[in-house]
Amino acid sequence: MRRVLFICTGNYYRSRFAEAVFNHAATARNLNIRAFSRGLATWLVYGEALISANTVEALAKMQIPLTHTGERPVQLSEEDLNSADLVIALKEKEHRPMMETQFPAWSDKIVYWHVHDIDFAEPALALPEIHEKVSLLLETLTIKNMEEMAKNA
């Protein structure tokens, strides 16, 4: 099974939302790919709830169960990066410097999106943007999956 890794700062809000939306849709499409998420600075959410209330609320409105995301924030490791087929950080301006510090060999090997955190964009704007980007990604992966199946037929 292929794996997509979503990275944000705390693994509390944006990356967990992306993971849940991706896994829900991939399961519905019967794709052989799943997402997981990690954070670059999970200590920043220490003592907070295990997942953002904004994420929980948005997923509930979309009828996506929390079972499609991890149970708690998890700090990014080299093993996580090595185990992923595709790595996406949610905001380049925020995450590239953190990647360059923590995982310099990876900073130019991942895809960067440009989705603002809650300090720059309300969840009502950021979460639909993530949903749209995940949907486009899944559409691309579905087409690639169909092409691979056709080659192997």
C-alpha positions as CSV (number, residue, x, y, z in Angstrom):
1,M,0.0,0.0,0.0
2,R,1.3,3.5,-0.9
3,R,1.5,6.2,1.7
4,V,1.0,10.0,1.7
5,L,2.4,12.0,4.6
6,F,0.9,15.3,5.5
7,I,3.0,17.6,7.7
8,C,2.1,20.7,9.6
9,T,3.5,22.4,12.7
10,G,1.6,20.7,15.6
11,N,-0.1,17.8,13.9
12,Y,-3.2,19.1,15.6
13,Y,-5.3,20.9,13.0
14,R,-4.4,21.1,9.3
15,S,-2.5,17.9,8.7
16,R,-5.0,15.8,10.7
17,F,-7.8,17.3,8.6
18,A,-6.0,16.5,5.4
19,E,-5.2,13.0,6.6
20,A,-8.9,12.3,7.5
21,V,-10.3,13.7,4.3
22,F,-7.7,11.8,2.2
23,N,-8.3,8.5,4.0
24,H,-12.1,8.8,3.8
25,A,-12.1,9.5,0.1
26,A,-9.4,6.9,-0.7
27,T,-11.3,4.3,1.2
28,A,-14.5,5.2,-0.7
29,R,-12.7,5.0,-4.0
30,N,-11.1,1.7,-3.1
31,L,-7.6,3.1,-3.7
32,N,-4.6,1.2,-2.4
33,I,-3.2,4.3,-0.7
34,R,-3.6,5.8,2.7
35,A,-2.4,9.0,4.4
36,F,-0.8,9.7,7.8
37,S,0.2,12.9,9.4
38,R,3.0,14.3,11.6
39,G,4.1,17.6,13.1
40,L,7.3,19.5,13.1
41,A,6.8,21.1,16.5
42,T,4.2,19.0,18.4
43,W,5.4,20.4,21.7
44,L,3.6,23.6,20.8
45,V,0.3,21.9,21.4
46,Y,1.3,20.1,24.6
47,G,-1.6,20.2,27.0
48,E,-4.1,21.0,24.3
49,A,-6.9,18.6,23.3
50,L,-5.7,15.7,21.1
51,I,-7.1,17.3,18.0
52,S,-8.4,20.7,17.1
53,A,-12.0,21.4,17.8
54,N,-12.1,23.1,14.3
55,T,-11.0,19.9,12.7
56,V,-13.5,17.8,14.6
57,E,-16.3,20.1,13.7
58,A,-15.4,20.3,10.0
59,L,-15.1,16.5,9.8
60,A,-18.4,16.0,11.5
61,K,-20.1,18.4,9.1
62,M,-18.6,16.3,6.2
63,Q,-19.7,13.1,8.0
64,I,-16.1,11.9,8.1
65,P,-15.4,9.8,11.2
66,L,-12.3,10.5,13.3
67,T,-11.2,6.9,12.7
68,H,-9.7,8.3,9.5
69,T,-7.0,10.2,11.4
70,G,-4.5,9.4,14.1
71,E,-5.4,9.5,17.8
72,R,-3.0,12.2,18.9
73,P,-0.3,14.6,17.5
74,V,2.9,12.8,16.5
75,Q,6.3,14.3,16.0
76,L,7.8,13.8,12.5
77,S,10.7,11.4,12.3
78,E,13.2,10.3,9.6
79,E,11.5,6.9,9.6
80,D,8.2,8.7,8.7
81,L,9.8,10.5,5.8
82,N,11.4,7.3,4.5
83,S,8.1,5.3,4.7
84,A,6.1,7.8,2.6
85,D,5.7,7.7,-1.1
86,L,4.6,11.4,-1.2
87,V,5.3,14.0,1.5
88,I,3.3,17.2,1.6
89,A,3.9,20.1,4.0
90,L,0.9,22.3,4.5
91,K,2.6,25.7,4.2
92,E,6.0,26.4,2.6
93,K,6.8,29.7,4.3
94,E,6.1,28.1,7.7
95,H,7.4,24.5,7.2
96,R,10.4,24.8,4.8
97,P,12.6,26.5,7.5
98,M,11.6,23.9,10.0
99,M,12.4,21.1,7.5
100,E,15.8,22.7,6.7
101,T,16.6,22.7,10.4
102,Q,15.3,19.3,11.4
103,F,15.6,17.3,8.1
104,P,17.8,19.3,5.7
105,A,18.2,16.4,3.3
106,W,14.4,16.4,2.8
107,S,13.6,20.1,2.6
108,D,13.8,20.1,-1.3
109,K,12.3,16.6,-1.7
110,I,8.8,17.3,-0.5
111,V,5.8,19.1,-1.9
112,Y,4.8,22.4,-0.2
113,W,1.2,23.7,-0.2
114,H,0.4,27.2,0.9
115,V,-2.4,26.8,3.4
116,H,-2.3,29.3,6.3
117,D,-2.6,28.3,9.9
118,I,-5.3,29.7,12.2
119,D,-3.2,32.8,13.0
120,F,-3.5,33.9,9.3
121,A,-6.7,32.3,8.1
122,E,-10.0,31.3,9.7
123,P,-10.8,27.6,9.6
124,A,-13.8,28.5,7.4
125,L,-11.3,29.4,4.7
126,A,-8.3,27.1,5.4
127,L,-10.2,23.8,5.8
128,P,-12.1,24.1,2.5
129,E,-8.8,24.9,0.8
130,I,-7.2,21.8,2.2
131,H,-10.3,19.8,1.2
132,E,-10.0,21.1,-2.4
133,K,-6.3,20.3,-2.6
134,V,-6.8,16.8,-1.2
135,S,-9.6,16.2,-3.7
136,L,-7.3,17.3,-6.6
137,L,-4.5,15.1,-5.3
138,L,-6.9,12.1,-5.1
139,E,-8.1,12.8,-8.6
140,T,-4.5,12.7,-9.9
141,L,-3.7,9.6,-7.9
142,T,-6.9,7.9,-9.2
143,I,-5.9,8.6,-12.8
144,K,-2.4,7.3,-12.1
145,N,-3.8,4.2,-10.4
146,M,-6.1,3.5,-13.4
147,E,-3.2,3.9,-15.8
148,E,-1.1,1.5,-13.8
149,M,-3.9,-1.1,-13.7
150,A,-4.3,-0.8,-17.5
151,K,-0.6,-1.4,-18.0
152,N,-0.7,-4.5,-15.8
153,A,-3.9,-5.9,-17.5
